[in-house]
Amino acid sequence: MIPSKFGLMKNLRYLNLSNAGFVGQIPIDEIALVTKLATLDLSISSTLQHSLKLEKPNIGVPMQNLTEIAELYLDGVMISATGKEWSHALSTLQKLQVLSLSSCNLSGLMDSSLSKLKSLSVIKLNLNNISSPVPESLANLSNLTTLQLSNCALTNVFPKGIFQMQKLKILDVSYNQDLNGSLPNFPQEGYLQTLNLSNTNFSGQLPGTISNLKQLAIVDLSSCQFNATLPVSLLRLSHLVHLDLPFNNFTGHLPSLNTSNKLKYLSLFQNALTGPITSTHWEKLLNLISNNLGDNSFSGKVPPTLFTIPSLRELILSHNGFYDTLDEFPNVSFSNLQSVDLSNNKLQGPKVDIRELVLSLLDFPSALFVYEQQGETKYRSLRRKCR
């Protein structure tokens, strides 16, 4: 157990016992006597979670004495309190800037009283059973930079005002299947860097004003209900690293992402995108590692430049309408390529069997090449030739 003598350290301002190996009830009555405490970290990693408890007493009345607390980390601690209890207890901590209570077994309504904490910059409540709507009043937290509510069983419609918060950098509400919503017009000079709405019931279109988020690096909208065309303004996102849009209903042509020259991971798998993908789509994406365009309705020729991206490890173009001759690949480099899937298209080899074409190329490591021959999907391991 955590020693109760910490309560005698009246001048203590920083207490970090994270992953220290303690078990049992946290002596919160004693810790609450350390009224100068500014940082309290009792968090536990996933392998030891819930070995510490806040049950009798819980997070309620004792916590209200810590009026100087600025950072509170209780991730993995078993907390016995309803939504109103823990929200109200914390709402008195006016200097609180960081609230991290992931995987604490919290349940019940997320109370709007949290919006009283005007200094809050970070809220992390992932992996709890909150089972309630997100209060619209959270949009009034003008200093909020991080809001993480992943896997919380959130319901109803997500407040649009939160997307428009000027200082917000990280927004993650993924894996809340009953959470609905749509994206509003984003404000000028927004600071959002990470937008993760994956595995929710968000729908509608991706607004052209997404280009206002000039610092945006990670976009994960996978397994949602988004539709309509992808905005041309995506090309203005020069800091984009991850663009994950699989399992949606996006339509129309793929806009160029050439100015997103930091892009490493692109997935548009299982949408309804159409049209050709030309060489100009890829010529400046030199950092691309994974490119998954499978299960769409793309057509035309496969541009040879796709095979010349030096960092590319995975290329998936399966289940599309690509046709015509698969040309020889000029200046090809397979130094990193590990997987190529062209199955279920209408391709032909350039007067030679596709296997012979690939095996004739030098300087590639072990990789998997997937192709079609006489209507049958074939797999071949590509191994470096001995010289």
N, C-alpha and C positions, 0 to 999 in steps of 0.2 A: 504493500500500500504506500501511497504518497505520505511522507511524514507530515504530521500536523504542525510541526514547529515552524514551518514557513510563515505562519501567522505572526511570529515574533519579529520578523525582519521588517520593521516598520518603514524603513527607507528604501526597500527593494522597488526598483522600477522595471526590471526585466527578469522574467522567469520563463525559461525554456526547458521543459521536461519531455519534449517530444520523443517518442520511441525509446524511452529510458528503461522500459521493462516493468514499470509499475502496473499493478492490477487492482481491481476492486473500486470501492466508492472513493471519489475525489473529495478531500476535506474542504469543500467549497466554503463552509462557514469560517474556517481558519484563513483560507486564502483571501477571503473578502475583507479581512482585517487589514490587509496590506493596501491601504487606500491610495498610495502613491503609484501603484502598479500601472505601467503604461502598455506593456506587452506581456500577454499570457499565452503560452503555447504548450498545450497538453495533447497535441495531435498524435495519432497512431496510424501507422501504415496499414495497408489492406490485410497483411498477413496476421496482424495482431488486433484488428479492429474490434471494438466493443469489450476489450478486456478492462478498460476503465469505464466507470459509470457515474452519471449524475442523476441519482434517483431520489434519495432521501437524505437531505433535501435535493431538489432538482435545480435547474438553472434560474429559478425564479427570484425570490426576494434577496438572497445573499449577493447575487451578481449586481444588484442595484447600488451596492456600496462602492463599487469600483468606478468612481466617477472620473478618474483620470485615464481610464483604459482607452488606448487608441487602436491596438491590434489584438484580436481575439481569435485563436486557432484551436478549435476543439474537434477537428476532423477525426472520425472513427470512434469518438466517445459515445457510448449509449446514453442518450438524454431522454429522460421520462418527462415529457411536457407536451401539452397540446399546442397547436399553432398560436392561439391567443396568448397562452402563458409565456412561451419563449419570446414572442414578438413584443409583448408589453414589457417584459423584464429588461429586454435589451434597449427598448425605446428611450430609456432614461439616461443612457450612456452617450451624452451629447458630444463627446470628443472621439467617439468610435469612428475609425477610418477603414479598418479591415475586419470583415466578419466572415469567417471561414468555418462552416459547420457541415461539411460534406459527410455523407454516410453516418449520420447520427441517429438514425431511426426516428427522425422528426415526422410528425403527422399532423393533419388538420390544416385549417385555413391559414394561408399566409396573410397576416393581418396588416392593414394599411398603416398601423402605428410605426412601422419601420421607416416610413417616409419622414418621420420627425428627426431622423438622424442626418442632419444636413451636411455633416463632415464625411459621410460614408463615400469611399472611393472604390471599394472592392466588396462584392457580395458573392460568396461561393456556397451554394446549398445543394450541390449535386448529390444524387443517389439518396434522396429522402422520399417519403410517401406523403407529399404535401397535399396532393389530390384537391387542388383548388385553382381558381383563376389567379393570374398575376395582377396585383393591384395596379390600377392606372396611376396611383399616386407615386409609384416608384419613379415615374418620369420627372418628378419634381426634385429628385436628388441631383442637383446641378454639378456636383463634383464626382459623380459616378464614372469610373473608367472601366470596370469589369463587372459583368453580370453573368454568372454561370449557374444555370438551373437545369442542367442535364439530368434526365431520368428521374423526374420528380412527380410523375403522374399528373402534370398540370392539365387543366381543362379550360374550356371556353375560348374566347378570342384574345389573342395577345395584343396588348395596347400598342397602337402605332406610334404613340408619342415617345416610346423608349427608343425606337429606331432613330429618332431625330434629336437625341441628346448630343450636345456639341462635344462633350469630352469623352464619350463612350468609345473605348478601344476594342474591347472583347465582349461579344454577345454570343452565348451558347445556351440554347434551349432545346438541344437535340434529344431524341428518344423520349418525346412526350407525344404519344400517338393520338391523344385526344385534344391536343392543342391546335386551334385553328388560327388563321390570320392571313394577311397579305402584306406585301411590302409597299410602303408609302413612297412619296418622293423624298429623296434624301437631301439634307440641308447642304448648302454650300460650305466647303472647307470642313466636312466631317472628318473625324479622326479615327473612325472605325477601321481596325486592322484585321479582326477575325469575326466572321459571320457564319455561325453554325446553326442551321435549322433542320438538320438531317433527321429523318424518321419522325416527322411531325405531319400535321394535316394542313400545312400552309399551301395556298393556291394562288392563282392569278399570274400576272406577268412579272418579269424582271424589269423594273423601271429603268428608263434611260438615264435617270439621274444617279444611278449607281456610280457613274463616272465622277461624281462629286467627292466620292470617298477615295481620295488620291493615295492614301496610305494602305488601302485594302490589300492584304497579302493572302488570306485564306478565306475561301468561299466554299461552304459545304451545304448544298441544298438537296442532297441525295434522298431518294425515297420520299418525295413530297408529291404535291399535285400541281406543280407549276406548269404553265402552258404558254402559248403564243411564241413569237419569235425572240431570238436572243438579240439584245440591243447592240447596234453598231458601236455604241459608246464604250463597250467593253475594251476596245482597243486603247482607251486612254488610261487603263489601269496598269501603269508601268511597274508597280511593285508586286503584282500578282505572282504568287508561288504555287498555290493549290487552287484549282478550279474543279470542283466535284459537283456535277449536275446529273448523275445517272438516275434512272427510274423516275422520270418525269414525263411530261407531254410536250416538250419544246418542239416547235415546228420551224419550217423555213430553212434558209441557208446558214451556214456557219460563218460568222463574221471573222475577219482577220484579227489575230491576236499578236501580230508581229511586234507591236510596241511593248508587249509584256515579256520582255526578253529575260526576265528572272523566272519565268514559269517552269516548274519542274514536273508537276502532276496535272494531267488533264483527263477527265473522264466525262464523257457524254453518253455513256452506255444506255441503251434501251430508252431512246426518245423517238421522235418522229421527224428528225432532221433530214433534209433533202439536198439535192444539188451536188455539184462537184466540189472537191477539195483540191485547190491548185497549189502549185509550188510556192506561190507567194504567201500562203498561210503559214509556212514553216521555216522559211529561209533565215529568219533571225532568232528562232527559238533554240539557241545553241545549248541551253541548260536543261532541255526537256528530258526527263527520265522515263516517264510512262505516258503513253498516248492511247487512250481507249475510246474508239469511236464505234465500237461494235453495236449491232442490233439497232440500226437506224435505216434510212433509205437513201444514203449517199450513193452517187452514181458517177460515171465517167471513169477516167484512168486514175490509177494510183500514182501520185507524183513521185518520181525517183528521189526527190529531196528528202522525203520521209526517212529514207534509209541512209542518209548522209549526216544526220544529227549526231554529233560525236558522243553525247552523253546518254543517248537513248538505250534503254534496257528492255522495254516492253512496248510492242506495237500490236494493237488489236483492231482489226478492220472487219471482223467476221460479221456475217448476216447483214450484208448491205447489197447494193446493186452495182458494185464496181464491175466493169467489163473491159473488153478490148485487150490488147497485148500488154503484158507486164514487161516493161522495157528493161534493158540492161541498166545497171545502177552505176552511173559515173561517179568516180571519187568515193566509192562506198567505203564505210569503215564500220566493221562489226566488233570493234574493240570492247564494247560494253553490252551489245545486244544479246539478250538471253531468251526472248520469246517473241515469235512473230506468228500471228493468227490471221490468215486471209481466207479462212474457210467460209463456205456458203456464199460465194460470189460467182461471177461469170467471167473469170479471168482465163487468159491463155498465155502460154509461154512464147518467147520470141524464137520460134522454129526449133527449140530444144525443149526437152522435158524440164519442167520447173525444178525437179530435183537436181538435174545436171547443172542448171544455171546457178543454183545456190551453192552446190558443192564445188563449183569452179572458182568461187570467190576465196581469196586468201585472207589470212590474218583475222579470223574470228574465233572466239573461244567456244566452249560448249554452249549450245543454245538449242531451243526447240523451235522448229519451223513447222507450221501447220498449213496445209494446202489441200486442194481438191484434185483428184484424178478420176476421170470417168464417173463423176457424180459421187465419189466416195471420199470422205475426209481421211487424209493421210497425216501421219506424224513422223518427223525425222529428227533425230538428234544431230546437231551440227557440232562436229568436233574439229579441233585444229589439225590441219594436215601436217604430217611429218615431212621434212625437207631433206 
